[in-house]
Amino acid sequence: MHKRPTYRIRRVVATLGTTLLGLAVFMAAVFAAAQYGTVSAQSENSLTRVALLPGSSANSIAPSQPVSPSNTLPMCRFGASVLVNPITAYDQAQIDSLRLGWYQSFGSAFPRYGLYGIEYAQTVRVKQWKTISNQLVYASYTATYAIPYSYTLSPDIGTMKALALANPGSIWMIGSEIERRDWSYSDGTVAHQDEILPEVYAQAYHEVYLAIKSVDPTARVAIGGVILVSPLRLEYLSRVWNGYTAIYSERMPVDIWNVHTYMLQEKQYDSSPGADNWGADIPAGLTATVGVLYSKAQNDDLAAFESQVVTFRQWMAGIGEQNKPLMLSEYGINFPTSYFDENGNYFTIPRVAAYMTSTFDYLLTAVSTTLGYPADDYRLVQRWNWFSVDYLPQYVGGNLFSYTLGTIDQLGLDWAAYVTDTSKPFSPALNLKLLTPRYTFDAPDPSGAVTGTVWLTMSNSGYWNYTGTINVRLSLTDTNATVGQTTLISFPGCGETAMVAMQVSNLPAGLHHFRAQVDPDHLTPDENVADNTADFALFTPVVPPLNTLPTCRLGASVIKNPITAYDQAQIDNLRLGWYQSFNSAYPRYGPYGIEYAQTVRVKQWKTIGNQNVYASYTATYAIPYTYTVSPDMATIQALAMANPGSIWMIGNEIERKDWSNSDGSTGYQDEILPEVYAQAYHQVYQAIKAVDSSARVAIGGVIQATPLRLEYLNRVWNGYTAIYSERMPVDIWNVHTYMLQERLGDYGADIPAGLTETVGVLYQDSENDSLPDFESQILAFRQWMAGIGEQNKPLLISEYGINFPTWYPDENGNRFPESRVGAYLTGTFDYLLTAISTTLGYPADDYRLVQRWNWFSVDSPPDYVNGNLFSYTVKTIEQLGLDWAAYVTDTSKPFSPALNLKMLTPRYAFGAPDPSGAVTGTVWLTMSNSGYWNYTGTINVRLSLTDTNAIVGQTTVSGVPGCGEIATANFQVANLPAGMHHFRAEIDPDQQTPDENRSDNSADFALITPYATYLPAVSR
C-alpha cells in the first residue's frame, strides 16, 4: 500500500505484430538536400588496437584437441538484422558463409538457438501512448502524450515470461531507438520507432526487467539502443539512468549496454513545405532544437563511427558501468545505392563494403584499459549487428541478401570473403580468463577458525561459443593443497562470464594465499593460458571472543528503574548494544557504556468544554490543532549538543488513540493526527539538526505494520511534502511489530488517529507470538519504505514483544509461560540476524532488512505484559534473561561478523575548468560497518589514481559504529587536467584492522573532467 513519489504511470498492454520493421531512420531519398555541420573525432589516449590471429597462442602448450577450422566457426561478435523474411528463407550454406554468431528481427519471435542454430536476440517493443481528442493513438508527430503517462509492451508480460522460461540465457533488448520521435513521410503517413519519455522508459524497463529475471535470472537484459551517440542522446540516457535511481532508489540493473551508431543530423522537425527534415530529430523529452549536424557524406565516415563508440564507452565509465559489455545492435548505411550525397557521390556497393569492412577491422581491434570491458580483454565492443540481411533496397544500402530472390548479394559475398580471410584481426577462438575472485567468511569459531565461500568468475573472450567441459580449481599456494574443484559444461564467448562457488572450511586465523585456476591441466584448446590463473590473499583476523563484545543490533526497553539498578555483570551478559526508556534522560553512552536512544514525546491536545486535556478517548481535537513536545525545545537542543550522533525517536506509537482502562482511567501513547505529526516532526527535526548535524533522527514508531498503519504513515509522508515542498528527511525508520486486532473502540490497537475505518487486521490473541506474522510485518514495512524511495535507510524495530501476561489465556486456552515467550524471542533473533533482501534491505548493512531491534522489556510490570528480563522489584535477572544470555554467547548462532568495513559509492563535485581545462573539486568517500562491533580504533582511508598508483590523499577515521552505520571522509583534488581519470578509494588499505571481509573495502570509479566545447554556428 504505497505510492511512488514521481511520474504517474499507467501501463497498457497491447499486442504489436512481431513483423514491426527495425528501420533505424526514415530515408533521405524523400527529402531535399541537407544543411549540415561537421563532427570532429576525439581520440582517447589509452586506446590501442591489437591483432590476434587464431592459433597465435602466448604459450607453447599444444592444445589437447584441435580447434575447428577458423573459416567454419560461427563468430559470436558478428550479427545482422533479418527483417523481411525468416532467416530460413535463405540458403543455409550461404548464411553459414557469413559465420553469423547472432541475429535479430526486432521482435520476440524465435527460440534462442532455433533457426540454423544462430543465436537469436529477443526485442521487447515499448511505446508511449499519445492522445488526440481523448483517444489514445499509437504514433503521431503532433499528438501530445496521454495523461497519466502510459505505455504499451509487445509482447505482453505473460508471453515475455513464457519466452524467457523457454529460452534461458537469452539477450533481451528492451526497446529500439527509444528516444526516436515519430515522424511524417512526405505522403503524410506517420512512421515510428519506440518513442518514450526517458523517465517513463525507466519504469517500463523496470517492469520488463523484473518480469524476465523472475523466470530466468540468467537472462541478459539490455537497454533499448538510441539511434546515435551524441550529447543530446547521452542527455536522454542520463535522464533514464538518474530517473531510475530517483524512482527505485537503486542503480539501474543493465546487463548489456546497447547503442546504434548512425551519422544523422539532429534538428527539430519543421512542417514547412520543402523543409530540410532528414535525420534523427531531437530526442523525446528534450527541448533543444538542434544538436549534432552530420552531413550525408558522413553516413559512412569511419572516424565519426569510431568517435561514437569511444564517446559511449566514456559515458558508461562515467556512470560506473565500464565493467559491462557493449553491443552495437544496429548500424549500417541509411541511404540506398541510388542516392548521392551533397558532393554528388553515390552510395555504391563498393563504398558500402569499404565502410562495412573498415568497421569490422576497428571493432575487432579497438581496446582500452580505461574504457573497455575487462572480461573481454578490454575490447570496447563485444558484439555488433549490421543493418541488414534483407531490408527494402529502395530505402537503405547494405543488404546482404535479396529478399525477393532469396540469394546472396555482392555485399554478402564481400562479408563472406572477409570472415574467411585468416589475415584479418579475429580474436582467438577460445580464450578463457580468470577474473578477480570474491569471498565471504563467517565469524570465527572459539578457536579462531572460519568457514566461508570463494566465488570464482571466469570469462571467454574468444569468438567460439565453447561447448566442452572445463575444469576449475582452487588451491592453497603455500601447500599446493587443493581446496576444491568443479567443472563447467560449455562457455559462450565474446566476454561472457560464468561463476562457480567453492566452500572453504575451518581456515585458521592468519594470512592465507590462494590460487584459482580455470582449465589447470590444459585440456581445452585455450589459445592463451597466461591469464587462466589468479592468486589472491585472504586475511582471517583474530577478533575478540563473541561472548565479550556488545552487539549493536540487540536492544531492550528499560521502564521502571534506571539500568544501573541492575547488576552490571548480569546486564553485560545480555551483550546489549543499545536501550531506551521512552524519554530523553541519559547521555548517549552513559550508564554501563551502552548506547542510549533518546525519545521526544509528542501529543496532540484535545478539548472538553473549551478546556485542553492531555488524554481522553471521547474528547475531540482542540481547534486550531495544537500539540505538546516533551522535553521542551530548549532542553532538546541542550541534550543534542551534549550528545552528538545520538538516535532521536520523535514520538512513540504516534497513531495510537487514547483508550479507557477498566477502572475508568485513560491510557495513552502519543496520539496525533498524521498531518499534525508531520509539522511536529519538522519542528523537532530542525531544532535537533541545528545544533547537531550528526544526530540520527527517526520517525515515531507505529504499533504494528498493517495496511491501516501504513496508510497513516502515507499521510504523514505526503502531508510533509504538501506543507514543506520537500521530501520528509528521515535518517532512520522505526516501527513496532505487535500483533493486535484493529477494531474501533475495542481492545488491541484500535484504528489509527485520523482514519475513518472501523476495522482493519484482526489478529487473534494466539498470534501474539506468531513468527510468520512478525516476519510478514517487517517485509511489509520494508516494501513500504522501498515504495517511497527510502530503501537506502536503516530500520529499527524500536519495540516488540508479548502483550499478554503469563496468566492470560489466548482464544485456545493456552497461556503465555516463559517457555513460550522464550521460543518467540529466540525465533525472532534467528530471523533478524539473517533476513536479507537485495531489493528491500539496507545496502550499507549488506542488505539486511533490520539494523537494530529492541525487546520489550527489561523490567515492565508483569501484570500487564510478558517478557521481562529482570524483576523490577527484586532487581535480579529472570529466567528469560538467562535464556537471552545463553543465546548471545552461543557461537553457533548466526551473528554477523564483528567488524565488516565496506566502501560505498564515492561522490564528487568539481568546479568549472580554468583556462587550461584543469579543474579542482572534492571527492567524498562514504564507508559503512555491517559488523556488530562499534569499532572505535583508527581506520586509514586512501584515494589514489589507478593508472599511476599515485596517492591523491590519505586520512584517518576515528572508528565506525556497526550495524550499517556510516562514516565519511573527503579529499580535495586540485588541478586535474581535462579528460578521463580512474580512481580507487580504499578503506584500511594496509589491513590494520580485524576486518573479516576485505573484498568490499575498495571502490573504483571514473571521473570525466570535460573539455571546453564550442557549438557550431547555425544559420537560420
Secondary structure, 3 states (H helix, E strand, C coil): CCCCCCCCEEECCCCCCCCCCCCCCCCHHHCCCCCCCCCCCCCCCCEEECCCCCCCCCCCCCCCCCCCCCCCCCEEEEEEECCCCCHHHCCHHHHHCCCEEEEECCCCCCCCECHHHCEEEEEEEEEECEEECCEEECCCCCCEECCCEEEEEECCHHHHHHHHHHCCCCEEEEEECCCCCCEECCCCCEECCCCCCHHHHHHHHHHHHHHHHHHCCCCEEEEEECCCCCHHHHHHHHHHHHHHHHHHCCCCCCCEEEEECCCCEEECCCCCCCCCCCCCCCCCCCCCCEEEECCHHHHHCHHHHHHHHHHHHHHHHHCCCCCCCEEEEEEEECCCCCCECCCCCECCHHHHHHHHHHHHHHHHHEEECCCCEHHHCCECCCEEEEECCCCCCCCCECCCECCCCCCECHHHHHHHHHHCCCCCCCCCCCCEEECCCEEEECCCCCCCCEEEEEEEEEEECCCCCEEEEEEEEEEECCCCCEEEEEEEEEECCCCEEEEEEEEEEEECCEEEEEEEEECCCCCCCCCCHHHCEEEEEEEECCCCCHHHCCEEEEEEECCCCCHHHCCHHHHHCCCEEEEECCCCCCCCECHHHCEEEEEEEEEECEEECCEEECCCCCCEECCCCCEEEECCHHHHHHHHHHCCCCEEEEEECCCCCCEECCCCCEECCCCCCHHHHHHHHHHHHHHHHHHCCCCEEEEEECCCCCHHHHHHHHHHHHHHHHHHCCCCCCCEEEEECCCCCCECCCCCCCCCCCCCCCECCCCCHHHHHCHHHHHHHHHHHHHHHHHCCCCCCCEEEEEEECCCCCCCCCCCCCCCCHHHHHHHHHHHHHHHHHCECCCCCEHHHCCECCCEEEEECCCCCCCCCCCCCECCCCCCECHHHHHHHHHHCCCCCCCCCCCCEEECCCEEEECCCCCCCCEEEEEEEEEEECCCCCEEEEEEEEEEECCCCCEEEEEEEEEECCCCEEEEEEEEEEEECCEEEEEEEEECCCCCCCCCCCCCCEEEEEEEECCCCCCCCCCC
